[in-house]
Amino acid sequence: MIAVHSIDETRAAVCTARVAGRVIGFVPTMGFLHEGHLSLIRVARENGADFIVVSIFVNPLQFGPSEDFEKYPRDAKRDREALEAASVDVLFLPPVEVMYPPGATTRVIVSEVADPLEGDRRPGHFAGVATVVAKLFNIVQPDLAVFGRKDAQQCSVIERMVRDLDVPVRLVFGETVREHDGLALSSRNSYLSKEQRALAPALHRALSAGADAISHGIHDVEAIEKLMRKMAAETPGIEVDYLAVVDPLTFRRPADFHHDVLVVGAVRIGKTRLIDNICIRKSAIPHAHIE
């Protein structure tokens, strides 16, 4: 594995691989890697990539003024060792001034799907995500790029951006990797104390209750959301931000249950904010109109 810090070095490495007939797979991350990230590398290979680029860049644009940019967990040595063991070809480690040179003001704004839920609660977040992903795609120019489904709204925002801007990349989405008790792997889980960690699976339990209700023919959105809130409330110390039933294309209330549906949620445990989701596939939903 080679570690590079500049755009020119990255492009040169990718160009050499492409001339050699390699298929370029790209996994963008913010570091502090866990098994969820490493699973995305395997997904890239399973989808035909034989030259893997991973970026580590904690993107300041996607953090709000009161969020955890400075405190976001970082462990460069451990990350490098994990990527070496995963046989990654290129590790791109751009400094902030490389990604955002002085005077850079351009932002990529994705409308509609970026507006509700996370977009409403974290103003500017998805503009930061879309901007950095667009820049990384331009730098790496991969054949395929892999993102984790845990950040479901982010996946939909990136998918819309790629479609609308005709970006020549194939998007692949890896399934959420979980702990034995259902907690979705996240770098931010490291913020949790032992006592808080014991509370964290309550989010997945609440979402699972909503998903089970839909799969058993309950299609009253308000009733499902009430059920999820009731489940979450059974665990003291959990502060619900939202628990919702949404259309995965719009992240708003679904018009019917004749398509895939997501149950999504965000909670706070102390100062730590966790997000998760479960997709209920069309094939698992008894046919019914929304109530």
Backbone bond lengths (Angstrom), bond angles and torsions (degrees), N, CA, C in turn:
res aa  C-N    CA-C-N  psi(-1)  N-CA   C-N-CA  omega(-1)  CA-C   N-CA-C  phi
1 M - - - 1.466 - - 1.516 109.26 -
2 I 1.326 115.87 136.85 1.457 119.78 173.33 1.532 108.22 -108.78
3 A 1.309 115.79 142.27 1.465 121.63 175.61 1.514 108.34 -106.28
4 V 1.332 115.89 128.06 1.459 120.69 -177.92 1.520 108.71 -127.23
5 H 1.327 115.01 154.72 1.463 120.12 -175.99 1.527 112.91 -121.99
6 S 1.320 117.18 -12.10 1.459 119.57 -175.68 1.523 111.24 -114.08
7 I 1.321 115.53 160.52 1.459 121.57 177.75 1.527 110.20 -65.23
8 D 1.326 117.18 -43.30 1.466 120.31 -178.09 1.523 111.91 -62.07
9 E 1.345 116.79 -42.35 1.467 119.83 178.87 1.520 111.06 -62.91
10 T 1.324 116.03 -40.69 1.458 120.27 -178.99 1.516 110.49 -65.06
11 R 1.313 116.05 -47.49 1.463 119.71 -179.44 1.521 111.83 -63.62
12 A 1.312 117.14 -37.16 1.466 120.48 179.66 1.522 110.83 -64.39
13 A 1.326 116.79 -43.77 1.465 120.37 -179.91 1.523 110.70 -64.43
14 V 1.337 116.41 -43.09 1.458 120.26 -179.58 1.526 110.49 -67.74
15 C 1.327 117.05 -40.33 1.474 120.69 179.48 1.524 111.00 -60.49
16 T 1.328 116.76 -44.02 1.465 120.64 178.93 1.523 110.91 -60.23
17 A 1.336 116.06 -42.60 1.459 120.12 179.40 1.529 111.35 -65.91
18 R 1.322 116.29 -41.02 1.466 119.49 -178.41 1.535 111.00 -67.10
19 V 1.315 117.25 -40.49 1.471 120.70 177.10 1.525 110.40 -60.43
20 A 1.338 115.71 -32.20 1.462 120.63 179.07 1.528 112.38 -80.60
21 G 1.333 116.49 2.48 1.451 120.37 176.57 1.513 114.99 86.43
22 R 1.328 117.23 15.00 1.455 120.80 -178.86 1.531 110.94 -80.00
23 V 1.313 116.54 152.42 1.462 123.21 175.58 1.528 107.58 -98.24
24 I 1.321 116.01 122.64 1.460 121.83 -171.11 1.529 110.14 -89.95
25 G 1.316 115.58 119.24 1.456 121.69 173.82 1.518 109.97 -108.72
26 F 1.321 116.48 142.79 1.461 120.85 -174.31 1.526 109.91 -131.68
27 V 1.338 115.72 132.70 1.461 121.92 176.71 1.529 107.60 -127.34
28 P 1.334 118.01 102.35 1.474 120.19 177.41 1.528 110.69 -81.55
29 T 1.332 116.96 135.67 1.461 120.66 179.63 1.531 109.31 -140.42
30 M 1.335 114.69 169.66 1.456 120.61 170.63 1.534 110.48 -108.37
31 G 1.331 115.71 16.44 1.451 119.21 175.43 1.513 114.16 81.14
32 F 1.339 115.71 -165.64 1.465 123.86 -171.01 1.526 108.02 49.00
33 L 1.335 113.70 58.70 1.460 122.00 -166.70 1.527 112.16 -69.46
34 H 1.335 114.94 147.29 1.455 122.33 175.72 1.525 108.21 -135.65
35 E 1.315 116.97 -176.76 1.453 120.97 -175.42 1.522 112.12 -60.85
36 G 1.321 117.20 -28.79 1.464 118.96 176.13 1.514 112.11 -60.72
37 H 1.336 116.74 -44.90 1.468 120.26 176.93 1.527 111.03 -62.74
38 L 1.324 116.14 -45.56 1.467 120.12 -176.51 1.527 110.83 -65.10
39 S 1.341 116.63 -30.95 1.466 118.90 176.99 1.523 111.29 -64.46
40 L 1.343 117.24 -30.20 1.469 120.57 179.67 1.526 111.35 -68.54
41 I 1.326 116.40 -31.38 1.465 120.11 175.21 1.525 109.33 -64.87
42 R 1.331 116.13 -43.11 1.467 119.25 178.09 1.524 110.88 -64.30
43 V 1.330 116.85 -38.92 1.471 120.52 178.06 1.525 110.22 -61.86
44 A 1.334 117.13 -40.45 1.468 120.20 177.99 1.527 110.48 -59.05
45 R 1.323 116.64 -44.43 1.472 119.67 179.81 1.526 111.57 -67.35
46 E 1.331 116.07 -39.90 1.469 119.34 178.89 1.524 111.59 -62.74
47 N 1.332 116.59 -22.87 1.463 121.08 -179.69 1.525 112.56 -99.88
48 G 1.313 116.66 17.79 1.457 120.74 169.89 1.507 117.25 103.51
49 A 1.332 118.89 -5.02 1.466 120.28 179.79 1.526 109.69 -74.87
50 D 1.325 116.16 133.88 1.471 119.64 176.18 1.530 111.48 -125.22
51 F 1.321 116.29 12.08 1.466 123.03 172.65 1.523 105.66 -141.40
52 I 1.324 117.21 112.49 1.457 122.06 -169.67 1.521 110.96 -108.99
53 V 1.330 114.89 125.21 1.472 122.31 172.99 1.522 107.53 -110.15
54 V 1.331 116.43 129.11 1.462 122.03 173.38 1.521 107.60 -118.92
55 S 1.315 116.54 132.63 1.466 119.80 173.97 1.521 109.16 -107.07
56 I 1.328 115.03 145.40 1.462 122.06 170.83 1.519 106.71 -124.18
57 F 1.329 115.03 113.84 1.458 120.59 -179.26 1.512 108.53 -153.46
58 V 1.318 116.05 114.18 1.465 120.27 175.55 1.524 106.15 -81.62
59 N 1.312 115.45 106.58 1.458 122.99 -167.16 1.529 111.52 -84.19
60 P 1.320 119.06 108.97 1.460 119.62 -176.75 1.523 113.71 -64.14
61 L 1.333 117.65 -25.23 1.463 119.67 -176.45 1.520 113.12 -66.70
62 Q 1.317 118.33 -23.62 1.466 118.96 -175.83 1.519 112.99 -95.99
63 F 1.330 117.09 6.71 1.455 121.66 176.36 1.524 109.22 -105.42
64 G 1.333 115.92 133.97 1.451 119.98 175.17 1.514 111.34 -78.51
65 P 1.339 117.47 170.55 1.468 122.17 -177.12 1.528 113.42 -57.67
66 S 1.324 117.51 -33.28 1.467 120.30 -177.40 1.520 112.53 -101.83
67 E 1.333 117.25 12.57 1.457 120.29 -178.05 1.533 110.97 -93.65
68 D 1.327 115.81 -171.29 1.467 121.04 -161.86 1.528 114.47 -103.63
69 F 1.337 117.87 36.78 1.468 118.90 -178.20 1.530 112.26 -56.44
70 E 1.313 117.46 -49.68 1.464 120.12 -176.99 1.526 111.70 -67.02
71 K 1.319 116.44 -33.75 1.465 120.56 -176.17 1.522 113.25 -92.16
72 Y 1.340 117.06 -4.40 1.463 119.25 -176.72 1.524 109.21 -55.03
73 P 1.341 118.51 132.37 1.478 120.03 -172.68 1.528 112.46 -63.87
74 R 1.311 115.04 138.87 1.458 122.05 179.76 1.528 109.27 -138.11
75 D 1.326 116.20 139.64 1.466 121.53 175.63 1.525 107.87 -154.95
76 A 1.325 115.35 82.06 1.464 120.87 -172.70 1.526 112.15 -62.37
77 K 1.317 117.50 -40.77 1.469 120.57 -177.57 1.524 110.93 -63.72
78 R 1.312 116.11 -48.08 1.467 119.85 -179.83 1.523 111.01 -64.11
79 D 1.333 117.06 -39.66 1.463 120.62 179.15 1.525 110.90 -61.54
80 R 1.313 117.02 -45.10 1.472 120.14 -179.71 1.530 110.86 -61.54
81 E 1.320 115.63 -42.73 1.469 119.11 -179.60 1.527 110.68 -63.25
82 A 1.323 116.96 -40.91 1.461 120.66 179.70 1.526 111.43 -64.86
83 L 1.337 116.97 -40.32 1.461 120.58 -179.26 1.525 111.69 -72.99
84 E 1.318 117.17 -35.14 1.467 120.39 173.13 1.523 109.87 -59.55
85 A 1.332 116.23 -46.48 1.462 120.82 -179.01 1.524 111.35 -64.39
86 A 1.336 116.75 -28.84 1.467 121.45 179.20 1.525 112.37 -86.02
87 S 1.334 117.13 3.49 1.477 123.06 177.65 1.520 113.06 59.88
88 V 1.323 115.43 39.24 1.461 120.51 173.39 1.531 108.69 -69.57
89 D 1.316 117.32 145.61 1.463 120.99 -176.62 1.523 112.67 -88.04
90 V 1.345 116.60 -43.36 1.467 120.75 -177.05 1.522 109.08 -134.21
91 L 1.319 115.25 131.35 1.460 121.68 171.27 1.523 107.43 -110.13
92 F 1.323 115.91 117.15 1.464 121.92 -179.27 1.522 108.05 -99.56
93 L 1.329 115.65 118.56 1.465 123.13 -176.01 1.527 109.53 -122.56
94 P 1.318 118.41 72.45 1.465 119.28 -175.03 1.529 112.11 -76.99
95 P 1.320 117.78 136.22 1.466 120.16 168.95 1.525 110.18 -68.73
96 V 1.312 116.33 161.41 1.471 120.80 -179.71 1.520 110.61 -57.52
97 E 1.338 117.61 -39.34 1.464 119.69 -176.49 1.527 112.73 -69.61
98 V 1.338 117.54 -19.12 1.459 120.59 174.25 1.528 110.19 -77.44
99 M 1.324 116.04 -43.10 1.462 119.36 -179.53 1.528 111.99 -74.25
100 Y 1.334 116.25 -35.43 1.464 120.48 -178.36 1.528 109.14 -132.04
101 P 1.331 116.88 81.20 1.461 119.50 179.62 1.525 110.76 -63.91
102 P 1.312 117.54 158.96 1.472 120.58 -179.61 1.529 111.55 -52.05
103 G 1.314 115.19 133.31 1.463 119.91 179.24 1.513 114.71 90.31
104 A 1.355 118.02 -4.31 1.468 120.40 -179.70 1.525 109.76 -69.24
105 T 1.316 117.20 121.64 1.462 121.14 -177.39 1.528 113.61 -127.33
106 T 1.313 118.44 -5.86 1.460 121.37 -176.50 1.531 110.57 -70.95
107 R 1.321 115.83 135.11 1.457 121.92 176.68 1.523 109.08 -130.29
108 V 1.315 116.32 146.84 1.462 122.42 176.31 1.520 107.55 -101.10
109 I 1.324 116.56 117.93 1.459 122.53 -177.32 1.526 108.85 -109.30
110 V 1.309 116.86 119.48 1.465 122.24 174.91 1.525 107.34 -103.79
111 S 1.311 116.34 119.13 1.465 120.55 -176.25 1.525 111.49 -88.49
112 E 1.300 115.38 169.87 1.464 126.60 173.66 1.527 112.60 67.08
113 V 1.324 119.90 -77.73 1.459 119.87 -175.66 1.530 111.50 -64.67
114 A 1.334 117.56 -23.40 1.463 121.31 179.69 1.522 113.12 -86.88
115 D 1.336 117.64 -3.67 1.465 119.81 -171.70 1.531 115.23 -83.70
116 P 1.348 119.56 -45.39 1.471 118.02 -175.49 1.527 113.36 -80.49
117 L 1.330 115.78 176.79 1.455 124.63 172.44 1.528 112.86 50.63
118 E 1.321 118.66 -108.71 1.467 120.10 -178.53 1.520 111.47 -59.86
119 G 1.334 116.42 -38.08 1.459 119.93 179.37 1.511 112.51 -64.68
120 D 1.323 116.46 -36.72 1.456 121.15 179.52 1.526 111.47 -72.23
121 R 1.323 115.72 -38.38 1.459 120.15 -175.57 1.518 113.42 -85.64
122 R 1.323 116.79 -19.93 1.466 120.80 -178.42 1.532 108.79 -128.81
123 P 1.330 117.71 73.77 1.469 120.59 -176.34 1.534 111.39 -54.65
124 G 1.324 114.95 132.24 1.461 120.29 178.84 1.510 114.27 86.15
125 H 1.336 117.53 -11.34 1.468 120.00 -175.91 1.521 111.79 -59.48
126 F 1.331 116.81 -51.18 1.461 118.73 -174.84 1.528 112.54 -73.26
127 A 1.328 118.19 -25.42 1.467 118.93 171.32 1.521 109.70 -63.79
128 G 1.331 116.75 -38.91 1.458 120.32 176.26 1.512 112.39 -65.35
129 V 1.342 115.90 -41.68 1.466 120.27 178.58 1.521 110.55 -64.41
130 A 1.333 116.71 -50.90 1.465 120.24 -176.70 1.527 111.18 -62.74
131 T 1.322 117.13 -38.18 1.462 120.19 -179.73 1.517 111.41 -65.42
132 V 1.324 117.47 -47.68 1.466 119.00 -177.52 1.527 111.14 -68.77
133 V 1.337 117.44 -37.80 1.468 119.37 179.71 1.523 110.31 -67.02
134 A 1.338 116.92 -41.18 1.466 119.47 176.88 1.527 111.05 -59.85
135 K 1.335 116.70 -43.57 1.464 120.24 179.06 1.535 111.09 -64.54
136 L 1.320 117.14 -43.08 1.462 120.24 179.76 1.524 110.87 -64.63
137 F 1.328 117.62 -39.16 1.460 119.89 176.31 1.530 110.60 -62.16
138 N 1.313 117.46 -40.98 1.467 120.68 178.99 1.523 111.75 -66.14
139 I 1.323 116.70 -34.78 1.471 120.51 -179.05 1.524 110.99 -74.96
140 V 1.333 116.87 -50.50 1.470 121.47 -174.06 1.523 111.52 -82.36
141 Q 1.322 117.36 -34.71 1.463 123.11 -176.85 1.538 111.73 50.29
142 P 1.335 116.23 56.98 1.466 119.81 -176.47 1.525 112.43 -77.13
143 D 1.333 114.55 159.69 1.463 119.37 171.35 1.520 110.34 -77.19
144 L 1.316 116.60 -36.90 1.456 120.78 176.77 1.516 109.36 -143.22
145 A 1.332 115.63 150.23 1.462 122.15 179.17 1.515 108.33 -131.41
146 V 1.333 116.21 142.09 1.460 121.16 -173.70 1.526 110.02 -118.84
147 F 1.327 115.42 132.71 1.464 123.07 177.52 1.520 108.53 -129.63
148 G 1.330 116.63 154.43 1.451 121.39 -179.94 1.519 112.28 -88.39
149 R 1.320 116.13 140.76 1.454 121.44 -178.13 1.528 112.93 -72.46
150 K 1.326 119.08 -11.27 1.468 119.05 177.97 1.523 110.39 -56.60
151 D 1.336 116.88 -39.27 1.458 122.13 175.94 1.530 108.20 -90.79
152 A 1.330 115.98 70.11 1.464 120.65 -169.38 1.518 112.66 -63.26
153 Q 1.335 117.51 -42.67 1.462 119.06 -178.93 1.523 110.20 -67.95
154 Q 1.318 117.14 -36.74 1.461 120.19 175.60 1.524 110.46 -59.97
155 C 1.336 117.50 -42.53 1.462 120.68 178.11 1.523 111.04 -58.93
156 S 1.338 116.42 -42.64 1.462 119.70 -179.29 1.526 111.72 -68.45
157 V 1.331 116.65 -36.66 1.462 120.47 177.14 1.530 110.42 -63.39
158 I 1.317 116.92 -45.92 1.468 120.66 -179.39 1.527 110.20 -66.38
159 E 1.322 116.61 -39.83 1.467 120.13 178.52 1.523 110.49 -61.43
160 R 1.334 117.19 -42.61 1.460 120.47 179.22 1.532 110.68 -65.93
161 M 1.328 117.60 -41.80 1.455 121.21 179.01 1.528 111.36 -60.89
162 V 1.322 116.12 -45.38 1.467 120.78 -179.79 1.522 110.57 -62.14
163 R 1.321 116.29 -42.35 1.466 120.03 179.42 1.516 111.61 -66.00
164 D 1.347 115.91 -48.11 1.460 119.91 -173.69 1.522 112.81 -70.02
165 L 1.329 117.20 -31.51 1.470 121.12 -177.49 1.532 112.77 -100.32
166 D 1.330 116.65 6.09 1.470 121.09 177.59 1.532 111.76 55.08
167 V 1.316 115.64 44.12 1.469 119.79 179.11 1.529 108.58 -74.85
168 P 1.328 118.75 126.73 1.465 120.96 -175.23 1.532 112.98 -81.56
169 V 1.317 116.28 68.69 1.457 121.52 178.82 1.526 108.11 -141.49
170 R 1.302 115.92 143.30 1.466 121.04 174.99 1.516 108.32 -93.60
171 L 1.319 116.50 123.98 1.459 121.03 179.57 1.526 109.82 -91.42
172 V 1.328 114.43 136.00 1.459 121.62 176.17 1.522 106.93 -128.42
173 F 1.334 116.44 136.88 1.460 120.11 -177.32 1.517 110.01 -116.20
174 G 1.330 115.68 123.89 1.453 121.58 -179.38 1.514 111.19 -89.86
175 E 1.322 115.99 145.63 1.457 120.84 -178.64 1.535 110.86 -69.08
176 T 1.319 115.44 153.09 1.457 121.73 179.93 1.525 110.35 -66.08
177 V 1.309 116.20 133.03 1.467 121.81 175.53 1.519 108.01 -96.81
178 R 1.342 115.97 134.04 1.458 120.74 -172.67 1.525 112.05 -124.37
179 E 1.336 114.04 156.84 1.454 120.55 169.22 1.532 108.80 -72.96
180 H 1.333 117.00 171.92 1.453 121.22 -176.71 1.526 112.41 -60.50
181 D 1.330 117.47 -25.20 1.466 121.36 -178.33 1.524 113.10 -98.51
182 G 1.315 117.16 11.12 1.460 121.27 174.69 1.506 115.56 97.87
183 L 1.326 118.88 -12.58 1.465 120.50 -179.15 1.520 110.03 -64.17
184 A 1.331 116.02 126.51 1.464 120.51 177.83 1.518 110.24 -68.97
185 L 1.336 116.56 134.59 1.458 119.82 178.09 1.520 110.05 -63.85
186 S 1.323 116.06 136.61 1.458 122.74 179.77 1.519 108.30 -156.53
187 S 1.320 115.79 143.69 1.462 119.19 176.10 1.518 110.91 -59.47
188 R 1.319 116.97 -31.98 1.461 120.59 -178.08 1.529 113.01 -73.23
189 N 1.329 118.16 -12.19 1.460 119.29 175.02 1.526 111.32 -59.57
190 S 1.327 116.14 -23.38 1.464 120.01 -179.50 1.527 112.10 -66.14
191 Y 1.324 117.17 -17.81 1.460 120.80 177.72 1.529 112.36 -71.77
192 L 1.333 117.02 -22.93 1.458 121.64 -170.78 1.526 111.19 -74.89
193 S 1.321 115.77 134.98 1.461 120.03 170.27 1.530 108.27 -72.41
194 K 1.323 116.74 171.05 1.467 120.91 179.02 1.518 110.47 -58.39
195 E 1.327 116.63 -41.74 1.457 120.56 -179.48 1.527 110.99 -68.35
196 Q 1.323 117.10 -40.71 1.465 120.81 178.92 1.524 111.20 -67.86
197 R 1.338 115.61 -37.26 1.467 119.55 179.19 1.531 110.66 -60.15
198 A 1.323 117.07 -34.55 1.460 120.57 179.39 1.527 111.84 -67.14
199 L 1.330 117.61 -24.46 1.461 121.84 179.52 1.532 112.34 -84.06
200 A 1.319 116.89 -26.22 1.464 122.01 -166.97 1.529 115.40 -58.90
201 P 1.335 120.67 -34.57 1.473 118.77 179.82 1.527 114.30 -63.15
202 A 1.331 118.01 -9.46 1.466 120.47 178.86 1.526 111.65 -58.47
203 L 1.326 117.82 -31.99 1.465 120.40 178.75 1.520 110.46 -63.83
204 H 1.318 116.47 -47.71 1.469 119.63 -179.39 1.528 110.89 -65.67
205 R 1.335 117.23 -36.60 1.470 119.44 178.24 1.518 110.82 -63.58
206 A 1.326 117.14 -41.63 1.466 120.41 179.35 1.524 110.78 -63.92
207 L 1.327 116.93 -44.72 1.462 120.28 179.11 1.524 111.14 -65.39
208 S 1.321 116.90 -38.56 1.468 120.36 178.82 1.516 110.94 -63.11
209 A 1.344 117.19 -37.42 1.465 120.38 177.26 1.524 110.46 -62.94
210 G 1.329 117.22 -41.67 1.459 120.60 177.03 1.509 112.44 -65.07
211 A 1.335 116.41 -42.72 1.464 120.70 179.62 1.525 111.13 -64.21
212 D 1.330 116.81 -41.04 1.465 120.24 179.04 1.528 110.85 -64.58
213 A 1.328 116.31 -39.48 1.466 119.29 179.04 1.526 111.31 -60.93
214 I 1.323 116.36 -44.09 1.467 120.42 178.91 1.520 110.59 -63.49
215 S 1.330 116.16 -43.19 1.464 120.48 -178.64 1.526 112.28 -66.24
216 H 1.335 116.35 -21.99 1.465 120.24 178.97 1.528 112.26 -98.59
217 G 1.325 116.31 14.55 1.457 119.51 170.50 1.509 116.19 95.49
218 I 1.324 118.20 6.66 1.462 120.27 176.11 1.526 107.86 -88.12
219 H 1.326 116.87 117.71 1.452 120.52 -174.69 1.529 111.83 -126.77
220 D 1.309 116.04 27.95 1.457 122.72 173.38 1.534 106.74 -93.18
221 V 1.326 116.84 105.78 1.463 121.05 -172.59 1.526 111.50 -58.87
222 E 1.327 116.67 -45.77 1.457 119.03 -178.45 1.525 111.51 -61.82
223 A 1.337 116.82 -38.67 1.462 120.38 179.07 1.531 111.26 -66.93
224 I 1.321 116.59 -39.17 1.464 120.25 179.77 1.530 110.31 -66.92
225 E 1.322 116.40 -43.48 1.460 119.53 179.47 1.525 111.01 -65.92
226 K 1.312 116.99 -37.04 1.469 120.99 176.55 1.520 110.20 -63.47
227 L 1.329 116.68 -42.02 1.465 121.32 177.53 1.526 111.09 -60.21
228 M 1.326 116.57 -43.76 1.465 119.67 -179.27 1.524 111.11 -65.26
229 R 1.335 116.34 -41.17 1.465 119.20 178.13 1.527 110.94 -64.23
230 K 1.321 116.70 -38.71 1.467 120.52 177.99 1.521 110.29 -63.02
231 M 1.324 116.77 -42.63 1.467 120.43 178.75 1.523 110.79 -62.09
232 A 1.319 116.94 -44.32 1.469 120.50 -179.68 1.522 110.92 -64.34
233 A 1.340 116.14 -37.06 1.461 120.67 -176.96 1.522 112.38 -67.40
234 E 1.320 117.05 -16.13 1.459 120.40 178.60 1.527 112.03 -71.07
235 T 1.333 116.91 -11.89 1.463 121.29 178.99 1.521 108.65 -111.52
236 P 1.338 118.06 101.29 1.471 119.74 176.96 1.530 110.36 -59.70
237 G 1.324 115.34 143.43 1.457 119.59 -179.24 1.509 113.91 98.76
238 I 1.339 116.76 -4.23 1.464 122.29 176.80 1.528 108.71 -100.58
239 E 1.312 116.90 121.63 1.463 121.61 175.42 1.528 108.55 -106.05
240 V 1.324 116.28 113.84 1.464 120.74 -176.76 1.519 110.44 -78.17
241 D 1.332 116.23 126.58 1.463 121.66 170.52 1.523 107.95 -85.42
242 Y 1.338 116.64 -55.83 1.463 120.66 172.22 1.524 109.29 -156.05
243 L 1.311 115.21 151.61 1.462 124.59 169.14 1.520 104.76 -137.71
244 A 1.321 117.61 117.18 1.460 120.02 -167.70 1.524 111.52 -143.04
245 V 1.321 113.99 155.83 1.463 122.94 171.29 1.521 106.92 -105.49
246 V 1.335 117.76 124.82 1.462 120.06 -173.72 1.526 111.87 -139.15
247 D 1.300 113.99 158.48 1.461 123.41 168.32 1.526 107.42 -78.20
248 P 1.335 119.32 125.64 1.466 120.26 -176.55 1.526 114.65 -66.72
249 L 1.328 117.87 -12.40 1.465 120.37 178.00 1.520 112.33 -88.57
250 T 1.346 117.13 -25.18 1.460 120.01 -175.05 1.528 113.34 -121.39
251 F 1.325 116.36 -20.80 1.467 123.02 -174.26 1.525 112.42 60.54
252 R 1.326 114.13 27.79 1.453 121.21 170.25 1.527 108.53 -119.73
253 R 1.333 116.03 172.34 1.463 120.90 -178.03 1.532 110.25 -52.57
254 P 1.332 117.97 132.47 1.471 119.35 -178.71 1.519 112.08 -68.32
255 A 1.320 115.95 146.27 1.468 121.06 178.12 1.518 110.99 -73.99
256 D 1.342 116.57 -29.06 1.465 121.37 177.07 1.525 107.29 -159.19
257 F 1.311 115.22 -178.02 1.463 120.71 179.94 1.526 110.56 -112.54
258 H 1.307 116.87 34.02 1.458 122.09 179.31 1.527 111.69 -96.47
259 H 1.317 116.27 9.21 1.468 121.85 178.74 1.530 108.29 -137.95
260 D 1.322 116.53 175.44 1.457 119.60 174.18 1.528 109.98 -56.33
261 V 1.331 115.91 146.60 1.462 122.03 179.42 1.527 107.82 -132.82
262 L 1.331 115.73 146.26 1.468 121.11 175.28 1.512 110.36 -112.35
263 V 1.327 115.58 139.84 1.465 119.77 161.27 1.525 105.43 -104.87
264 V 1.316 116.11 127.93 1.465 121.68 -173.52 1.516 109.40 -129.07
265 G 1.318 115.82 152.42 1.446 118.48 179.94 1.509 112.92 -156.40
266 A 1.327 114.11 155.23 1.461 122.58 172.86 1.515 107.44 -139.51
267 V 1.333 115.95 133.54 1.467 120.90 178.79 1.520 108.89 -135.95
268 R 1.314 114.78 161.42 1.456 121.73 172.60 1.517 109.57 -115.61
269 I 1.317 114.08 137.27 1.456 121.33 172.08 1.520 105.43 -124.93
270 G 1.301 116.69 105.80 1.457 119.18 -169.97 1.517 109.01 63.96
271 K 1.310 116.98 -125.17 1.457 121.70 179.63 1.525 112.95 -96.08
272 T 1.330 116.49 2.18 1.467 120.76 -175.53 1.519 110.43 -97.61
273 R 1.329 115.53 129.76 1.465 121.29 178.50 1.523 109.00 -106.46
274 L 1.335 115.63 125.82 1.456 121.67 -178.83 1.525 109.68 -117.12
275 I 1.332 116.93 143.12 1.457 121.72 175.34 1.522 109.40 -125.28
276 D 1.333 115.47 155.98 1.458 120.31 178.93 1.520 108.03 -164.15
277 N 1.315 116.35 170.17 1.454 121.27 177.73 1.519 109.49 -161.70
278 I 1.318 115.04 160.33 1.466 122.26 171.98 1.514 107.19 -134.01
279 C 1.320 116.46 132.90 1.464 121.41 176.70 1.527 109.01 -96.10
280 I 1.327 116.11 129.51 1.458 121.36 173.98 1.523 106.48 -105.25
281 R 1.310 115.54 111.95 1.457 120.62 -175.30 1.525 111.10 -70.34
282 K 1.316 114.99 150.72 1.464 122.08 179.71 1.524 111.22 -51.30
283 S 1.328 116.67 -40.19 1.460 121.34 -176.63 1.522 112.70 -65.52
284 A 1.352 117.04 -19.78 1.461 120.65 -178.26 1.527 112.59 -99.99
285 I 1.344 117.21 4.62 1.464 121.23 -176.34 1.521 109.77 -107.15
286 P 1.342 118.49 118.44 1.471 119.10 173.29 1.525 109.53 -60.67
287 H 1.316 117.54 137.26 1.466 121.10 -176.19 1.517 111.53 -64.32
288 A 1.336 114.09 127.30 1.474 120.07 175.36 1.505 107.91 -166.55
289 H 1.329 116.98 152.14 1.459 120.82 174.79 1.511 109.52 -85.13
290 I 1.311 115.25 153.45 1.469 120.70 179.45 1.527 109.48 -63.70
291 E 1.338 116.02 145.31 1.457 120.80 178.10 1.516 110.41 -101.08
